[in-house]
Protein backbone atom coordinates (compact mmCIF):
# COMPACT_ATOMS: atom_id res chain seq x y z
CA UNK A 1 0.00 0.00 0.00
CA UNK A 2 1.29 3.44 -0.93
CA UNK A 3 0.85 6.17 1.66
CA UNK A 4 1.40 9.82 0.80
CA UNK A 5 2.95 11.66 3.73
CA UNK A 6 1.00 14.84 2.88
CA UNK A 7 -2.32 13.15 3.60
CA UNK A 8 -3.89 13.87 6.95
CA UNK A 9 -3.65 11.17 9.57
CA UNK A 10 -0.90 9.34 7.68
CA UNK A 11 0.60 8.00 10.94
CA UNK A 12 -2.71 6.34 11.74
CA UNK A 13 -2.87 4.85 8.24
CA UNK A 14 0.63 3.40 8.63
CA UNK A 15 -0.29 2.01 12.08
CA UNK A 16 -3.37 0.34 10.60
CA UNK A 17 -1.41 -1.24 7.73
CA UNK A 18 1.41 -2.43 10.02
CA UNK A 19 -1.03 -3.95 12.53
CA UNK A 20 -2.51 -6.05 9.75
CA UNK A 21 0.86 -7.07 8.33
CA UNK A 22 2.87 -7.87 11.47
CA UNK A 23 2.21 -11.13 13.32
CA UNK A 24 3.82 -12.87 16.26
CA UNK A 25 7.37 -12.04 17.21
CA UNK A 26 8.60 -9.05 15.17
CA UNK A 27 12.07 -7.71 14.56
CA UNK A 28 12.92 -4.58 12.55
CA UNK A 29 15.84 -4.73 10.09
CA UNK A 30 16.97 -1.35 8.77
CA UNK A 31 18.87 -1.23 5.48
CA UNK A 32 20.76 1.35 3.51
CA UNK A 33 23.91 3.28 2.90
CA UNK A 34 24.44 6.39 5.03
CA UNK A 35 26.98 7.66 2.48
CA UNK A 36 24.33 7.90 -0.27
CA UNK A 37 22.05 10.56 1.20
CA UNK A 38 18.43 9.29 1.25
CA UNK A 39 19.55 5.66 0.97
CA UNK A 40 20.55 6.09 4.61
CA UNK A 41 16.90 6.28 5.70
CA UNK A 42 17.09 2.80 7.25
CA UNK A 43 19.95 3.79 9.53
CA UNK A 44 18.07 6.97 10.45
CA UNK A 45 15.04 4.88 11.50
CA UNK A 46 17.29 2.46 13.43
CA UNK A 47 18.85 5.35 15.33
CA UNK A 48 15.44 6.80 16.21
CA UNK A 49 14.28 3.38 17.44
CA UNK A 50 17.52 2.46 19.23
CA UNK A 51 15.81 2.55 22.63
CA UNK A 52 13.85 -0.56 21.58
CA UNK A 53 17.06 -2.56 21.94
CA UNK A 54 17.30 -5.95 20.23
CA UNK A 55 14.00 -5.47 18.39
CA UNK A 56 15.79 -3.18 15.92
CA UNK A 57 18.91 -4.00 13.90
CA UNK A 58 20.76 -1.53 11.71
CA UNK A 59 21.84 -4.00 9.03
CA UNK A 60 23.09 -1.18 6.76
CA UNK A 61 24.45 -2.93 3.64
CA UNK A 62 24.73 -6.43 5.09
CA UNK A 63 21.28 -7.95 5.45
CA UNK A 64 22.74 -11.34 4.57
CA UNK A 65 24.62 -11.28 7.90
CA UNK A 66 21.26 -11.39 9.68
CA UNK A 67 19.62 -14.28 7.80
CA UNK A 68 19.64 -16.41 10.96
CA UNK A 69 17.97 -13.69 13.06
CA UNK A 70 15.38 -13.19 10.33
CA UNK A 71 14.56 -16.90 10.27
CA UNK A 72 14.05 -16.90 14.07
CA UNK A 73 11.13 -14.45 14.14
CA UNK A 74 7.58 -14.65 12.83
CA UNK A 75 7.81 -11.34 10.99
CA UNK A 76 10.79 -9.34 9.76
CA UNK A 77 9.99 -5.69 9.07
CA UNK A 78 12.49 -4.41 6.51
CA UNK A 79 13.05 -0.65 6.32
CA UNK A 80 14.77 0.77 3.24
CA UNK A 81 14.77 3.45 0.58
CA UNK A 82 12.72 2.16 -2.35
CA UNK A 83 12.22 3.90 -5.66
CA UNK A 84 8.59 3.08 -6.44
CA UNK A 85 7.84 6.16 -8.54
CA UNK A 86 6.09 8.26 -5.91
CA UNK A 87 6.77 11.61 -4.24
CA UNK A 88 9.89 11.75 -2.03
CA UNK A 89 9.12 10.64 1.51
CA UNK A 90 6.03 8.65 0.55
CA UNK A 91 5.79 5.17 2.02
CA UNK A 92 5.23 1.77 0.48
CA UNK A 93 4.25 -1.02 2.84
CA UNK A 94 3.79 -4.51 1.46
CA UNK A 95 4.11 -8.12 2.47
CA UNK A 96 6.84 -9.62 0.33
CA UNK A 97 5.49 -13.14 0.74
CA UNK A 98 2.43 -12.12 -1.27
CA UNK A 99 4.12 -9.73 -3.67
CA UNK A 100 4.11 -10.36 -7.38
CA UNK A 101 7.45 -11.17 -8.94
CA UNK A 102 7.43 -7.92 -10.95
CA UNK A 103 7.47 -6.00 -7.67
CA UNK A 104 11.01 -7.27 -7.12
CA UNK A 105 12.27 -5.44 -10.18
CA UNK A 106 12.64 -2.32 -8.05
CA UNK A 107 13.66 -4.17 -4.91
CA UNK A 108 17.01 -5.32 -6.26
CA UNK A 109 19.26 -2.66 -4.83
CA UNK A 110 22.77 -2.43 -6.19
CA UNK A 111 23.93 -1.17 -2.79
CA UNK A 112 22.77 -4.32 -0.98
CA UNK A 113 24.53 -7.62 -1.40
CA UNK A 114 21.46 -9.79 -0.83
CA UNK A 115 18.49 -8.80 -2.99
CA UNK A 116 15.18 -8.92 -1.17
CA UNK A 117 13.69 -11.41 -3.62
CA UNK A 118 16.46 -13.86 -2.65
CA UNK A 119 15.83 -13.22 1.03
CA UNK A 120 12.20 -14.19 0.50
CA UNK A 121 13.32 -17.56 -0.82
CA UNK A 122 15.79 -18.14 2.03
CA UNK A 123 13.41 -17.31 4.89
CA UNK A 124 10.30 -19.23 3.89
CA UNK A 125 8.86 -19.49 7.41
CA UNK A 126 9.23 -15.79 8.23
CA UNK A 127 6.79 -13.20 6.95
CA UNK A 128 8.73 -10.40 5.26
CA UNK A 129 7.15 -6.96 5.35
CA UNK A 130 8.77 -4.09 3.50
CA UNK A 131 8.35 -0.50 4.64
CA UNK A 132 9.96 1.50 1.86
CA UNK A 133 10.52 5.24 1.79
CA UNK A 134 10.66 6.93 -1.62
CA UNK A 135 14.08 8.64 -1.85
CA UNK A 136 14.68 12.03 -3.45
CA UNK A 137 18.46 11.85 -3.81
CA UNK A 138 20.78 8.84 -3.53
CA UNK A 139 23.93 10.53 -4.79
CA UNK A 140 27.06 10.33 -2.66
CA UNK A 141 26.82 12.49 0.43
CA UNK A 142 25.31 12.39 3.90
CA UNK A 143 22.02 13.44 5.44
CA UNK A 144 18.42 12.94 4.43
CA UNK A 145 16.32 15.31 2.36
CA UNK A 146 13.55 17.03 4.32
CA UNK A 147 10.65 15.06 2.80
CA UNK A 148 12.42 11.73 3.28
CA UNK A 149 13.07 12.65 6.92
CA UNK A 150 9.35 13.46 7.26
CA UNK A 151 8.40 10.07 5.83
CA UNK A 152 10.90 8.32 8.08
CA UNK A 153 9.54 10.13 11.14
CA UNK A 154 6.01 9.00 10.26
CA UNK A 155 7.30 5.44 10.00
CA UNK A 156 9.17 5.69 13.33
CA UNK A 157 6.06 6.93 15.14
CA UNK A 158 3.89 4.19 13.62
CA UNK A 159 6.39 1.45 14.49
CA UNK A 160 6.56 2.70 18.07
CA UNK A 161 2.77 2.62 18.38
CA UNK A 162 2.45 -0.86 16.90
CA UNK A 163 5.28 -2.43 18.91
CA UNK A 164 4.10 -0.77 22.14
CA UNK A 165 0.93 -2.85 22.17
CA UNK A 166 2.71 -6.17 21.57
N, C-alpha and C positions, 0 to 999 in steps of 0.2 A: 504494500500500500504506500502510495506517495502522499506525503504530508507537507504542505506549504507552510513555512514558518511564519508567513504574514497573516495567516488565517487566525481568527480569534480562537482562543481555547485550544491551541495546538498542543500544549503539554497534556491536557486531558485526553486528546485524541491519541497521542503516543502512548499514554498510560493504558488506555483501552486496548489498543492493538497489542502491546507487550503482554498484558494480562492474558489475552487469548493465546498468544504464541508460546509463552514460557510455561513449562511444566516441571514439576519435581525439583530436584536439586539443580540450581542454575549457577553458572560461572560466566563472567564477562571477560572476553579476550579482545584486547584493543590492538589494532594493527596500524601500521603506517611508518612513514619516514619523516622525522622531525626536520630534516634538512631539505625537504621539498615543500615548504610552505603548508598549504592546506592538506597535503597528504599526512601531516602530523596530527590530524584531528583525533585519531585514536589515542595517541599518547596524551593529548590534552584531556580527553575524557578520563583516561586512567588516572591522571594526576588529580583531577577533581573528585574522583571516587576513591582515592587512596585510603581514606579512613574506613572503607569497607573491608580492608585487609585482604585475605586470601580469596575473596570472591571476585577480585578484579586482578587481571594479569596484563601488564603492558608488554605484549609480545613483539611490538615494533615490527621488524622485518622477518622474524623467525617463528612464524606460527607452527612450522613443522616440529620445533623443539617442544611443543606443548601437546602433541598428539595424544600422549598417554593421559594427561589431565583432561583433555576434551572427552576421551572415551570413558572417563570415570564419572561423568555427570549426566543427568537426564537431558539438560539443554545447555548448549553453548551459545551465548549471545556474542556475535562477532561485530565489532565496531570498526568502521573503516571509511575512508573517502571513496566514493563510488560515483563515477561519471555516468549518470542515467538520463542525461539530457534535460535536466530541470534547472530551476533558478538556484544560484549558489546558496548553500545553507539548508536547502530543502532536504527532507528525510525520506528514505526508502526503507521500509521494514517488510521483510518477507522471510518465510520459512524456506530454507534451501532444500529441504527434503521433498517439498512439493513443487519446487520451481521447475519450469520448463527448461530444457537444455539450452535454448537460445538465450535465456537469461544470463548464462555463464559467459557469453561472449564479452560482456563488459565487466565480468568479475575475475578476469585473468589479468592480474596486475603485474606489470613487469618489475615492480619494486619488491614483490613478495616471491619468495622461492617456492612456496607451495600454493598453487592456485586453489581457489575455494572449491571448484568442481571436483578436484582430486581429494580434498579433505572430506567432501560429502561421501565419497566412495570408501574412504578409510574408516570413518567413524559411523558405521551403519546403525548402531544402537542409540546414538546421541542425536537429538533434534538439533539442527543448526539453524539459528535465526540470525539473519543479517540486519543490522541497523546501519545503513549507509548514509553518509552526508555528502551532498553534491558539492564538490570543490569548485572554487573560482580560479585558483592559480596553484599549479603544482610545479612551477619552476624552482630551481635551486634557490634557497634562502630559508629564513626561519620566520616563525610567527604565522598566525592564522588571519585570514581576511575577516573583516567585521561580520559579514553575513554567515560565514562558516562558524565563527565563534558563537553567534546567536543560535544557530541550529544545534551545535554541540551542547550549549547550555540547556536548551530544551530537552535534549536527549538525557543529559545528566540528571535533571530534575525528575524526569519520568522514570528513569531507572531507580533512583532513590525511592520514589513513591512505591514502585512495584516491589522492590526487594524488601522494603520496610514491613510489608504485610505478610511476608513469607516466614 
